[in-house]
Amino acid sequence: MIPLWAFLLVVVIAVAALVGLWLSLTASRLNRLHIRTDAARLSLEGALQARSAVVSAIRPELGRAAGRTTAVALKASDMGARSDSENILLRQLSAEDLVNPALVEASVKVDIAARFYNDAVGDTRDLRKRPVVRVFRLAGSAPLPAYYEAMSVGDGSV
């Protein structure tokens, strides 16, 4: 017969191992979500740069403004500066520009990339809201990603 203290010690060690495994798996999932968010942000940045190139091509006089727009960093924790810059650039386009097939195609790609990015941000933020993630600081020093919100060429708000 095993002594009671030995049995309790085994139970405590087993519970601690299970909690540690669960925390490790949660931290790994959070890391994968941050990687997914970063990849989606890079894809969004590429789509935004491509759209700025199209704007420069169809309206050469906006080339400098498009260059300033792409120079604004697309930071995971602060998407507002780039979003504002994109909105300013899009407001300078005429109604004729907005129906240009190349611009419409580039804008659709931006909208899709933004949707993927915002989905990744939502999943990451949902996991980071959990108390266990905050208490055990499973996110480390990674910044909380921000949503990308900008007007779209096709939504009539330009």
C-alpha positions as CSV (number, residue, x, y, z in Angstrom):
1,M,0.0,0.0,0.0
2,I,1.3,3.5,-1.0
3,P,1.4,6.1,1.8
4,L,-1.2,8.9,1.4
5,W,1.4,11.6,1.1
6,A,3.1,9.8,-1.8
7,F,-0.3,9.5,-3.6
8,L,-1.1,13.2,-3.0
9,L,2.4,14.1,-4.3
10,V,1.8,12.2,-7.5
11,V,-1.6,13.8,-7.9
12,V,-0.2,17.3,-7.4
13,I,2.6,16.7,-9.8
14,A,0.2,15.3,-12.4
15,V,-2.1,18.3,-12.1
16,A,0.8,20.7,-12.3
17,A,2.0,18.9,-15.4
18,L,-1.4,19.2,-17.0
19,V,-1.8,22.9,-16.1
20,G,1.7,23.5,-17.5
21,L,0.9,21.6,-20.7
22,W,-2.3,23.6,-21.1
23,L,-0.5,26.9,-20.6
24,S,2.2,25.9,-23.0
25,L,-0.4,25.0,-25.7
26,T,-2.2,28.2,-25.1
27,A,1.0,30.2,-25.4
28,S,1.8,28.3,-28.7
29,R,-1.6,29.1,-30.1
30,L,-1.2,32.7,-29.2
31,N,2.2,32.8,-30.9
32,R,0.7,31.3,-34.0
33,L,-2.1,33.9,-34.0
34,H,0.5,36.7,-33.7
35,I,2.4,35.2,-36.6
36,R,-0.8,35.0,-38.6
37,T,-1.6,38.6,-37.8
38,D,1.9,39.7,-38.9
39,A,1.6,37.8,-42.1
40,A,-1.8,39.3,-42.8
41,R,-0.4,42.8,-42.0
42,L,2.4,42.3,-44.5
43,S,-0.1,41.1,-47.1
44,L,-2.2,44.2,-46.4
45,E,0.8,46.5,-46.7
46,G,1.6,44.9,-50.1
47,A,-1.9,45.4,-51.3
48,L,-1.9,49.0,-50.1
49,Q,1.4,49.7,-51.9
50,A,0.1,48.1,-55.1
51,R,-3.0,50.4,-54.9
52,S,-0.8,53.4,-54.4
53,A,1.2,52.4,-57.5
54,V,-2.1,52.2,-59.5
55,V,-3.1,55.7,-58.2
56,S,0.3,57.0,-59.3
57,A,-0.2,55.5,-62.7
58,I,-3.7,56.7,-63.4
59,R,-3.1,60.1,-61.8
60,P,0.6,61.1,-62.1
61,E,0.0,64.3,-60.2
62,L,-0.9,62.3,-57.1
63,G,2.4,60.3,-57.3
64,R,4.0,62.4,-54.5
65,A,0.9,62.0,-52.3
66,A,0.9,58.2,-53.0
67,G,4.5,58.1,-52.1
68,R,3.9,59.9,-48.8
69,T,1.1,57.4,-48.1
70,T,3.2,54.4,-48.6
71,A,5.9,56.0,-46.4
72,V,3.6,55.9,-43.4
73,A,4.4,52.8,-41.4
74,L,1.8,50.1,-41.1
75,K,2.3,49.3,-37.4
76,A,0.5,46.4,-35.7
77,S,-0.4,48.5,-32.7
78,D,-1.3,51.7,-34.6
79,M,-3.0,51.3,-37.9
80,G,-4.7,54.7,-37.7
81,A,-1.9,56.8,-39.2
82,R,-1.8,54.7,-42.3
83,S,-5.6,54.4,-42.5
84,D,-5.9,58.2,-42.3
85,S,-3.2,58.7,-45.0
86,E,-5.0,56.2,-47.3
87,N,-8.3,57.9,-46.8
88,I,-6.8,61.3,-47.7
89,L,-5.3,59.9,-50.8
90,L,-8.6,58.2,-51.9
91,R,-10.5,61.5,-51.3
92,Q,-8.3,63.2,-53.9
93,L,-9.5,60.8,-56.7
94,S,-12.3,61.8,-59.0
95,A,-15.5,59.8,-59.7
96,E,-13.9,58.9,-63.1
97,D,-10.9,57.5,-61.3
98,L,-13.0,55.4,-59.0
99,V,-14.4,53.3,-61.8
100,N,-11.0,52.7,-63.4
101,P,-10.8,48.9,-63.6
102,A,-7.2,48.8,-62.4
103,L,-8.0,50.9,-59.3
104,V,-11.1,48.8,-58.6
105,E,-9.1,45.6,-58.8
106,A,-6.4,47.0,-56.6
107,S,-9.0,48.2,-54.1
108,V,-10.7,44.8,-54.0
109,K,-7.4,43.3,-53.2
110,V,-6.9,45.8,-50.4
111,D,-10.4,45.1,-49.0
112,I,-9.8,41.3,-49.0
113,A,-6.4,41.7,-47.4
114,A,-7.9,44.0,-44.8
115,R,-10.6,41.5,-44.1
116,F,-8.1,38.7,-43.5
117,Y,-6.0,41.0,-41.3
118,N,-9.0,42.1,-39.2
119,D,-10.1,38.5,-38.8
120,A,-6.6,37.6,-37.5
121,V,-6.6,40.6,-35.2
122,G,-10.0,39.6,-33.8
123,D,-8.9,36.0,-33.1
124,T,-5.7,37.3,-31.5
125,R,-7.5,39.9,-29.3
126,D,-10.1,37.3,-28.3
127,L,-7.4,35.0,-27.0
128,R,-5.5,37.8,-25.3
129,K,-8.7,38.9,-23.4
130,R,-8.8,35.6,-21.5
131,P,-7.8,36.0,-17.8
132,V,-5.4,33.1,-17.9
133,V,-3.4,34.8,-20.7
134,R,-3.3,38.1,-18.9
135,V,-2.4,36.5,-15.5
136,F,0.4,34.4,-16.8
137,R,1.5,37.0,-19.3
138,L,1.4,34.5,-22.1
139,A,1.5,37.3,-24.8
140,G,4.9,38.4,-23.5
141,S,5.8,41.9,-24.7
142,A,4.0,41.6,-28.1
143,P,1.9,44.7,-28.8
144,L,-1.9,44.3,-28.9
145,P,-2.8,44.4,-32.6
146,A,-5.1,47.1,-33.8
147,Y,-7.8,46.8,-36.4
148,Y,-7.4,48.4,-39.9
149,E,-10.3,50.6,-40.8
150,A,-10.3,52.7,-43.9
151,M,-12.9,53.6,-46.4
152,S,-13.2,51.5,-49.5
153,V,-13.4,52.7,-53.1
154,G,-16.5,50.7,-53.7
155,D,-18.5,51.7,-50.6
156,G,-19.5,55.2,-51.8
157,S,-17.7,56.9,-49.0
158,V,-14.9,58.3,-51.1
